[in-house]
Amino acid sequence: MPAQSVARPVSNRTRDAILQAAYEEFTEHGPAGARVDRIATLAGCNKQRIYAYFKSKENLFAEVLREAHRRLGEAVPLPTDRAGLDEYVGAVFDFHLRDPSMVRLIAWEGLTFGDSPLPWRDERQAFYEDKIAALQRALGVDNAPAVAALLITLIGISSWPFVMPQQRNLLFIELRPEVTTLEALRASLNAFGRASIEAVASAPDDFPPGAARLLQG
């Protein structure tokens, strides 16, 4: 007999619908501009059900951010070998090109909280520490600060053209449209990412870059 699909419980479907509606609302309007009543309308439920699941709009935004990181991690897992790492920036670039919601949500988070401690700081820090440890293993490098700097470099290289699409267009795409295409930008950024990886892999103790030469006089 063919396998029968198992229906998802109504409570889970409702929660999923709320989360998807919130994902769209926060991506478009940010945590300050998002409205719980619009989320409820899009999800097909009432506001009380949203608060029953998530307690507050801040908690709902945190859950949306978790979902955004989950989607990125599932679509573009951090490679475990050097060959994969050398193509990582291009792969993340492709992800953001397909779906810029992740960078919009992170930008909204930065605009909302700035330098203030994030309410979910410990959770996010643990997430990044796991990424740093995985990157250390992939490179065979023990210098955590150098690898942390590398990780933020790779994130910045791959995501900034989508955080600030106007700069991407004005500085590159519209400069010489017959040459400066998105494909050319992707190739250039991936090359910069590969060079950054090589710099850390080949001289892991030289952090900050050039410190070894300064110490040697």
C-alpha positions, -999 to 999 in steps of 0.1 A, spaced: 0 0 0 13 35 -7 24 54 23 -2 78 37 8 114 45 4 124 81 -17 156 85 1 183 105 -18 192 136 -40 223 133 -21 241 161 12 235 143 -3 247 110 -16 279 127 18 285 142 35 280 108 10 304 92 17 330 118 54 326 114 53 329 76 30 360 78 54 375 104 84 368 82 68 388 54 57 416 76 90 420 94 109 418 62 89 446 47 84 469 77 110 459 104 102 453 141 91 489 147 69 492 117 54 457 117 18 454 129 4 424 147 -31 430 133 -17 427 97 2 395 107 -31 381 121 -50 390 90 -25 374 67 -22 343 89 -60 340 91 -62 341 129 -67 366 157 -41 386 176 -48 367 208 -36 335 191 -3 352 181 3 363 217 -6 328 229 21 313 208 48 340 210 40 362 240 52 395 224 61 411 191 97 411 201 96 373 206 79 369 173 107 389 156 133 367 173 116 336 159 116 352 124 153 358 127 158 321 138 139 310 107 160 333 85 192 318 98 178 283 95 169 289 58 204 302 51 221 274 70 199 248 52 204 262 17 241 271 21 257 251 49 292 262 59 316 239 39 337 214 57 366 214 32 388 240 15 373 235 -20 339 243 -7 351 272 13 366 288 -17 332 289 -33 313 299 -2 310 336 -9 295 329 -43 271 304 -29 259 329 -2 257 356 -29 234 333 -50 212 327 -19 207 364 -13 201 371 -50 173 345 -49 159 357 -16 170 391 -1 148 387 30 176 375 52 197 407 47 167 429 51 159 413 84 195 416 97 195 452 85 163 459 104 177 443 135 208 466 133 187 497 127 164 488 156 190 478 182 222 495 171 250 489 196 225 481 224 226 445 237 204 422 216 176 406 237 187 373 221 224 380 224 235 348 241 217 327 215 231 346 186 266 345 201 264 307 205 253 304 169 283 324 157 307 306 180 296 273 164 302 288 129 337 300 140 345 265 154 333 248 122 354 272 101 385 266 123 380 228 117 376 233 80 408 254 78 428 235 104 434 269 122 434 274 160 434 312 160 398 319 169 400 358 166 415 355 131 388 331 120 361 353 135 375 382 115 375 360 84 338 350 90 326 386 93 346 394 62 329 366 42 295 376 55 301 412 46 315 404 11 286 382 2 257 402 18 266 439 14 255 442 -22 220 432 -11 220 452 21 227 483 0 214 475 -35 216 512 -45 254 511 -39 256 478 -59 238 494 -88 255 529 -87 291 516 -80 291 486 -103 261 475 -123 253 508 -139 290 518 -144 295 498 -176 264 476 -181 280 457 -209 308 445 -185 298 450 -149 270 424 -146 258 406 -115 278 376 -127 309 396 -129 303 410 -94 297 376 -80 330 363 -95 349 393 -82 335 390 -46 341 352 -46 377 359 -56 381 383 -27 366 358 -4 390 331 -16 419 355 -11 408 362 25 405 325 32 440 319 18 454 347 39 441 332 71 449 296 61 485 304 51 493 327 81 468 320 109 490 336 136 494 369 117 464 387 132 457 415 128 472 412 93 507 426 92 512 422 130 539 396 125 559 419 103 555 448 128 566 425 157 597 414 137 606 451 131 
